[in-house]
Amino acid sequence: MKCTLCPNNCKVDKSNSKGFCGTNGEIFISKYYLHPFEEPVISGEKGSGTVFFCGCSLKCVFCQNFELSRSMRGKVISEEELSKIFLELEKMGATNINLVNPTHYSDKIIQALKIYKPKVPIVYNTHGYENENVIDLLDEYVDVYMPDLKFYSPFVSKRYANKENYFEVASKAIKRMAKKPICFNEKNNMVSGTLVRHLVLPQNVNDSKKIIDWFVDNELHKSAYLSLMSQYTPFGELEAVPELKRKISKREYETVLDYAISKNITNLFYQELESACENYIPSWDF
């Protein structure tokens, strides 16, 4: 079968070769554990039951998970083994099952969830570069969408991810995700809904402001949450993008945060600047 799971539409037969994402027809994971450092409504008390998938259909130059997205550092598992991981994390007390970088495995994930659907919410933690029709297929199985909205400008997305159409594609997919009703349980954990993440980058304050404008203009501030992230840490292949060789400044982050507040976004999460360090990057097990 020719793969069209992501907007790259490389149409590779993964039984014979690898797609743009770097994967073949097998499931590669690098780690699973209870992750305590997501937004509070996602991590909960014991942590989010996080599964890190290898490969990537976006490949940002500054990726902090380079060993996964490029080097494919991980091990191969079956759909049945993935379903058993879901059960194991659930038994460990996971607040939810958090699927990190799942796009190019979405068909396999659906099959694993057909084998075992956990009683805790399923979180689809994605870079946002998604096909709407795949989101439609996932919607029956996913409870919480947690997409990035990384870039607004075609120039910026071309420079950092070689995807001039990133915003055009991601904004449509996120508007589709935001149809999921927002719901919290008695412990204030999100059990349904959409939480949009935006990582503020050095020298890209104006791009961040345009994303905030889009979020408000399309009334997503009423149907979803926004998380403004300050945790950018220089990592990856940065020789051609020297502006990304430093962390964001306090002034850059506070300018973006103040702008969001001025737009009356109340469904808002933000970070302390101390989040910008390698301590929050997991060590990879396999």
C-alpha positions as CSV (number, residue, x, y, z in Angstrom):
1,M,0.0,0.0,0.0
2,K,1.3,3.4,-0.9
3,C,1.5,5.7,2.2
4,T,-0.5,8.9,2.3
5,L,-0.8,9.2,6.1
6,C,0.9,12.6,6.2
7,P,0.8,15.7,4.0
8,N,4.1,14.7,2.4
9,N,2.1,12.1,0.4
10,C,5.3,10.3,-0.6
11,K,3.2,7.3,-1.6
12,V,6.0,4.9,-0.7
13,D,5.3,1.2,-0.4
14,K,6.7,0.8,3.1
15,S,6.9,-3.0,2.7
16,N,9.8,-2.3,0.2
17,S,11.3,1.0,1.3
18,K,11.2,3.9,3.8
19,G,9.0,6.9,3.5
20,F,9.9,10.6,3.9
21,C,9.4,10.0,7.7
22,G,12.3,7.5,7.7
23,T,10.1,4.5,8.6
24,N,9.1,1.3,6.9
25,G,6.0,-0.7,7.7
26,E,7.2,-1.5,11.3
27,I,6.5,0.4,14.5
28,F,9.6,1.9,16.1
29,I,9.5,3.3,19.6
30,S,12.3,4.8,21.7
31,K,10.7,5.0,25.2
32,Y,7.6,4.8,27.2
33,Y,7.1,6.0,30.8
34,L,5.1,8.2,33.1
35,H,6.1,11.7,32.0
36,P,5.7,14.4,34.6
37,F,6.6,17.5,32.6
38,E,3.6,18.1,30.3
39,E,1.0,20.8,31.1
40,P,-0.6,20.1,34.5
41,V,-4.0,19.1,32.9
42,I,-2.1,16.4,30.9
43,S,0.5,15.1,33.4
44,G,-1.9,14.9,36.3
45,E,-0.7,13.4,39.6
46,K,1.3,10.4,38.5
47,G,2.3,11.5,35.0
48,S,1.2,11.1,31.4
49,G,1.7,7.6,30.0
50,T,3.9,8.7,27.2
51,V,5.1,6.6,24.2
52,F,7.8,8.2,22.0
53,F,7.7,7.1,18.4
54,C,10.7,7.2,16.0
55,G,10.9,8.9,12.7
56,C,9.2,12.2,11.7
57,S,7.1,13.6,8.9
58,L,8.2,17.2,9.6
59,K,11.9,17.2,10.6
60,C,12.5,20.7,12.0
61,V,16.2,21.7,12.0
62,F,16.0,22.4,15.8
63,C,14.5,19.1,16.9
64,Q,15.4,18.3,20.5
65,N,14.5,14.7,19.9
66,F,17.0,14.3,17.1
67,E,17.9,10.7,18.1
68,L,14.3,9.7,17.5
69,S,13.3,11.8,14.5
70,R,16.5,11.3,12.4
71,S,18.6,8.5,13.9
72,M,15.7,6.1,14.5
73,R,17.1,5.1,17.9
74,G,14.6,2.6,19.1
75,K,13.2,-0.9,18.9
76,V,10.6,-2.5,16.7
77,I,7.4,-3.7,18.3
78,S,4.1,-5.1,16.9
79,E,0.7,-3.7,17.1
80,E,-0.2,-6.2,19.8
81,E,2.9,-5.2,21.8
82,L,1.9,-1.6,21.5
83,S,-1.5,-2.4,22.9
84,K,0.2,-4.2,25.9
85,I,2.3,-1.0,26.5
86,F,-1.0,0.9,26.7
87,L,-2.2,-1.5,29.3
88,E,1.0,-1.5,31.3
89,L,1.1,2.3,31.5
90,E,-2.6,2.3,32.5
91,K,-1.8,-0.1,35.3
92,M,1.1,2.2,36.4
93,G,-1.5,4.9,37.1
94,A,-1.0,7.0,33.9
95,T,-3.3,10.0,33.7
96,N,-3.6,9.2,30.0
97,I,-1.9,7.5,27.1
98,N,0.2,10.2,25.4
99,L,1.3,9.3,21.8
100,V,4.3,11.5,20.9
101,N,5.1,12.0,17.2
102,P,2.4,9.5,16.1
103,T,1.5,10.9,12.6
104,H,3.3,8.3,10.4
105,Y,2.1,5.4,12.6
106,S,-1.6,6.5,12.8
107,D,-2.8,3.4,11.0
108,K,-0.8,1.1,13.3
109,I,-2.0,3.1,16.4
110,I,-5.6,2.6,15.4
111,Q,-5.1,-1.2,15.1
112,A,-3.4,-1.3,18.5
113,L,-6.3,0.6,20.0
114,K,-8.7,-1.9,18.4
115,I,-6.9,-4.6,20.3
116,Y,-7.0,-2.7,23.6
117,K,-8.6,0.7,24.3
118,P,-7.5,2.0,27.6
119,K,-10.0,3.4,30.1
120,V,-7.9,6.6,30.4
121,P,-7.9,9.2,27.7
122,I,-5.8,8.9,24.5
123,V,-3.7,12.0,23.8
124,Y,-2.5,12.6,20.2
125,N,0.7,14.7,20.6
126,T,1.6,15.9,17.1
127,H,3.7,18.5,15.3
128,G,0.4,19.6,13.7
129,Y,1.4,18.8,10.0
130,E,-1.6,16.5,9.5
131,N,-4.0,15.4,6.9
132,E,-7.6,16.2,7.8
133,N,-8.9,12.9,6.6
134,V,-6.5,11.1,8.9
135,I,-7.8,13.1,11.8
136,D,-11.3,12.1,10.9
137,L,-10.2,8.4,11.1
138,L,-8.5,9.0,14.4
139,D,-11.4,10.9,16.0
140,E,-13.2,7.8,17.2
141,Y,-10.1,6.7,19.2
142,V,-8.5,10.0,20.3
143,D,-9.8,11.9,23.3
144,V,-7.4,14.8,23.5
145,Y,-5.5,16.4,20.6
146,M,-2.3,18.2,21.6
147,P,-0.9,19.6,18.3
148,D,1.9,22.1,17.9
149,L,1.3,25.2,15.8
150,K,4.9,25.9,15.1
151,F,5.1,28.5,12.3
152,Y,2.8,31.1,10.6
153,S,5.0,32.5,7.9
154,P,5.8,30.4,4.8
155,F,9.3,31.9,4.9
156,V,9.8,30.8,8.5
157,S,8.4,27.3,8.0
158,K,10.5,26.8,4.8
159,R,13.6,28.0,6.7
160,Y,13.2,25.7,9.7
161,A,11.3,22.7,8.4
162,N,11.5,22.9,4.6
163,K,7.6,23.1,4.5
164,E,6.4,26.3,2.9
165,N,2.8,25.1,3.3
166,Y,3.1,24.2,7.1
167,F,0.6,26.8,8.4
168,E,-1.8,26.3,5.6
169,V,-2.0,22.5,6.3
170,A,-1.6,22.6,10.1
171,S,-4.2,25.4,10.7
172,K,-6.9,23.3,8.8
173,A,-6.1,20.2,10.8
174,I,-6.1,22.0,14.1
175,K,-9.5,23.6,13.3
176,R,-10.8,20.1,12.7
177,M,-9.3,18.9,16.0
178,A,-10.8,21.8,17.9
179,K,-14.3,20.4,17.2
180,K,-13.6,17.9,20.0
181,P,-15.6,19.1,23.1
182,I,-13.5,20.4,26.0
183,C,-14.0,18.4,29.2
184,F,-12.2,18.0,32.5
185,N,-12.6,15.4,35.2
186,E,-12.9,16.0,39.0
187,K,-9.1,16.1,39.3
188,N,-8.9,18.9,36.6
189,N,-7.3,16.6,34.1
190,M,-8.3,17.2,30.5
191,V,-10.2,14.1,29.3
192,S,-11.5,15.6,26.0
193,G,-10.6,18.6,23.9
194,T,-7.7,20.3,22.1
195,L,-4.6,21.9,23.6
196,V,-2.6,23.8,21.0
197,R,1.1,24.3,21.7
198,H,3.3,27.0,20.3
199,L,7.1,27.1,21.0
200,V,8.4,30.7,21.0
201,L,11.6,30.9,18.9
202,P,14.5,33.4,19.0
203,Q,13.9,36.4,16.7
204,N,10.4,35.1,15.8
205,V,8.1,37.2,18.0
206,N,6.1,38.6,15.1
207,D,5.5,35.0,13.8
208,S,4.2,34.1,17.3
209,K,1.9,37.1,17.4
210,K,0.4,36.1,14.0
211,I,-0.4,32.7,15.4
212,I,-2.1,34.2,18.3
213,D,-4.1,36.5,16.0
214,W,-5.2,33.4,14.0
215,F,-6.1,31.6,17.2
216,V,-8.4,34.4,18.3
217,D,-9.8,35.4,14.9
218,N,-11.0,31.8,14.3
219,E,-12.4,31.7,17.9
220,L,-10.3,28.8,18.9
221,H,-9.8,30.6,22.2
222,K,-13.4,29.5,22.9
223,S,-13.0,25.9,21.8
224,A,-9.4,25.0,22.7
225,Y,-6.5,25.8,25.0
226,L,-3.3,27.5,24.0
227,S,0.1,26.7,25.6
228,L,2.9,29.2,25.0
229,M,6.2,27.4,25.5
230,S,9.4,29.0,26.5
231,Q,11.5,25.8,26.6
232,Y,13.4,26.3,23.3
233,T,16.9,24.9,23.8
234,P,19.5,25.1,20.9
235,F,19.7,21.6,19.4
236,G,19.9,19.9,16.1
237,E,21.3,21.2,12.8
238,L,21.7,24.9,13.3
239,E,24.7,26.0,11.1
240,A,22.4,27.4,8.5
241,V,20.1,29.2,11.0
242,P,22.5,31.0,13.4
243,E,19.6,32.9,15.0
244,L,18.5,29.7,16.6
245,K,21.8,29.1,18.4
246,R,20.6,30.9,21.5
247,K,17.7,30.5,23.9
248,I,14.8,33.0,23.8
249,S,15.2,36.1,25.9
250,K,12.9,37.0,28.8
251,R,11.8,40.0,26.7
252,E,10.9,37.9,23.7
253,Y,8.8,35.5,25.7
254,E,7.1,38.1,27.9
255,T,6.2,40.1,24.7
256,V,4.4,37.1,23.2
257,L,2.7,36.2,26.5
258,D,1.5,39.8,27.1
259,Y,0.2,39.8,23.6
260,A,-1.9,36.7,24.2
261,I,-3.3,38.1,27.4
262,S,-4.1,41.4,25.7
263,K,-6.2,39.3,23.2
264,N,-8.3,38.1,26.2
265,I,-7.1,34.4,25.8
266,T,-8.0,32.9,29.2
267,N,-7.6,29.3,28.2
268,L,-3.9,29.7,28.4
269,F,-0.9,27.9,29.8
270,Y,2.6,29.4,30.0
271,Q,6.1,28.3,31.2
272,E,8.9,29.7,33.3
273,L,12.0,30.5,31.4
274,E,13.9,27.9,33.5
275,S,12.1,25.3,31.3
276,A,14.7,26.0,28.6
277,C,17.3,23.4,29.5
278,E,18.3,19.9,28.5
279,N,17.0,18.5,31.8
280,Y,13.6,18.2,30.3
281,I,14.8,16.1,27.3
282,P,14.3,12.4,28.1
283,S,17.1,9.9,28.0
284,W,16.4,7.3,25.3
285,D,16.1,3.7,26.5
286,F,16.6,1.7,23.4
